[in-house]
Amino acid sequence: MAQDPYELLGVGRDASADDIKRAYRSLARKLHPDLNPGDADAEARFKAINAAHGLLSDADKRARFDRGEIDAEGQERAPPPPPGGRRWREHADGAEGARYRWHRGEAGSDDADAGEFEDLFADYLRRASAGARAGGPRRGSDVQYSLTVSFLDATLGATNRITLADDRTLDVKIPPGIETGGVLRLRGRGRPGREGGADGDALIEILVAPHPVFTRDGAVIRLDLPVSVREAVLGERVTVPTPGGSVAMRLPDNADEGTVLRLRGKGIAAHGDVPAGDVLVTLRLRIGPRDAGLVEALRNWQPPPDAPDPRAELMAALRRAGGEP
């Protein structure tokens, strides 16, 4: 028997849709198979929370589960017997000769008055009506998947191939700018419908892998760029990596450590009405190994009298905080 979906996600029955989504995303990041290679327990728990999220994220299914109409696996529960009555199986297992009817007395009684007949007929109509509702076209259920995509694919957009539960392969278009937790809906790629009903959908939860160089801030991509003393002082041209490929950029004269430069339109790719984001490059000064020529040049160099004190801002902050140490 499947575990209660609320317990699996660690939320209460009064949890909002956003609470459920946040709890699922937090658990998915911890239990994803790509982050736990070879851990069968983590993989099993990952599949379980996917199923729980699939049920509770569907408002109709969640309501039916809360009412007890379906179980934690989304299967129909048998309806309870009518008040005061018993199912036909109870009569079939009763005393020989007992009549097959809804009966409020002892099995085998012959006082089949008009009220009992009306109860039996009304129950027949109820069951016939329920059978009619259960039959006919029924939409197939949705199927949950997760897909880990590279940082660059999520930034620029791409097409990735996944294998579905029935071993079919499917090319999934990754839109530029998608983030971890985003869900792609593929119409008609879920479980087949019944009696001519529409097929369900495939819901693909996206997990974006981190990148060793780039970080994302909305539509902006940030990176730290090491530069030499010569490049910074002379304002030379340097090569800057971006998600779309390397570009050449000239540094401003006397660029300092921590200077932030902007490459317009080189960040998150444009999509729909959203323009492309920028790349923000933070310069990180690297002196490198000791160089005899540089040492000699610095020994013979004296800063001009009006040169700013490199620690002026630090000392001012200390004074504002209550005096110098």
Order of alpha helices (4+ residues) and beta strands (2+ residues): alpha-alpha-alpha-alpha-alpha-alpha-beta-alpha-beta-beta-beta-beta-beta-beta-alpha-beta-beta-beta-beta-alpha-alpha
